[in-house]
Amino acid sequence: MAAPDPTGTMFFDLSARTKLRIRGNDRLRFLNGQITNNISKATATAAIAACVLNTKGKTEAHVFCSSGPDYFSIDSDPELREKLQARLERYLIADDVQIEDVSGHFSIFHVLAEGAPVVPAFCRVVSASRLGEKGWDVWVEGFQREEVFEQLTGAHSFGDDASLEVIRIERGIPRWGRELTGEIIPVEANLEESCIDYEKGCYIGQEVISRIKMSGQRNKKLSGFASLHDAPLAAGMKLLPVTEEIALGFMKRPFYPDTFKLHAFDPEDPIAARTVRVEVADLPFTHPGNRN
């Protein structure tokens, strides 16, 4: 097997993600009424990011969409496999639309590289910015997964789940079940630029998104936090006013300047009252291309 590419390109296995295939003559109109971005921008070679919202503008899914000859592909976090299809089908009335769960039929590899990866012709390669830099999704049927994995391993370094988590935190990318939940509005999670098209037609939750844009106000924003003394930052810690371990979290208004110091404490351990000194950091933590 060939040695990994010395330029430092990496690939990740995203095969556990929820994958839906949307067919039918009304698929474009229907999806445009369900997602925050314009589905017309999704092509066979370029995916778009979008959010699915409820009527209050809160996030029900963060998705990536691409198109095929007679369908759209949507993929989202593994935890949403049952909920996402049910959420979309809730708004099917007389539409000529069929939604099929194809999660078990396809694998997805994501390659971080400037140029498209070299893979067998039976793969579907789609450009997708999942981690704040140029990347490529490689869609492959499950029975061909191992062949493609071996070929990618020969040209790129394989990143495990821990590596993926570090990179997405450095990039300031929210993840479902961590920073991104059903209580978060996309603008609060810094998803406005990548996921929202203000020029498209109506969709579920649009009124709330439009009001936020007009007012310029949001109640909280996704921010980076860096521990000042290498103490670990754990999920669920609360922030109080007052190298590095880093984390993502939401800061409520008024937003403090980037040099503001905070204490992080564990609300589940009030007796020990363990606190960690942190400071707010710009996102992303590092510039694409500076990753070690």
Stockholm file with secondary structure:
# STOCKHOLM 1.0

chainA/1-292         MAAPDPTGTMFFDLSARTKLRIRGNDRLRFLNGQITNNISKATATAAIAACVLNTKGKTEAHVFCSSGPDYFSIDSDPELREKLQARLERYLIADDVQIEDVSGHFSIFHVLAEGAPVVPAFCRVVSASRLGEKGWDVWVEGFQREEVFEQLTGAHSFGDDASLEVIRIERGIPRWGRELTGEIIPVEANLEESCIDYEKGCYIGQEVISRIKMSGQRNKKLSGFASLHDAPLAAGMKLLPVTEEIALGFMKRPFYPDTFKLHAFDPEDPIAARTVRVEVADLPFTHPGNRN
#=GR chainA/1-292 SS CCCCCTTCCEEEECTTSEEEEEESTTHHHHHHTTBSSCGGGCCSSBCEEEEEECTTSCEEEEEEEEECSSEEEEEECGGGHHHHHHHHHTTCSSCCCEEEECTTTEEEEEEECSSCCCCCTTSEEEECCSSSSCEEEEEEEGGGHHHHHHHHHHHSEEECHHHHHHHHHHHTCCCBTTTBCTTCCGGGGTCHHHHCCTTSCCCTTHHHHHHHHHHTCCSEEEEEEEESSSCCCCTTCEEEECCCCEEEEEEESSCCCTTCEEEEECTTCTTTTCEEEEEEECSSSSCTTCCC
#=GC SS_cons         CCCCCTTCCEEEECTTSEEEEEESTTHHHHHHTTBSSCGGGCCSSBCEEEEEECTTSCEEEEEEEEECSSEEEEEECGGGHHHHHHHHHTTCSSCCCEEEECTTTEEEEEEECSSCCCCCTTSEEEECCSSSSCEEEEEEEGGGHHHHHHHHHHHSEEECHHHHHHHHHHHTCCCBTTTBCTTCCGGGGTCHHHHCCTTSCCCTTHHHHHHHHHHTCCSEEEEEEEESSSCCCCTTCEEEECCCCEEEEEEESSCCCTTCEEEEECTTCTTTTCEEEEEEECSSSSCTTCCC
//
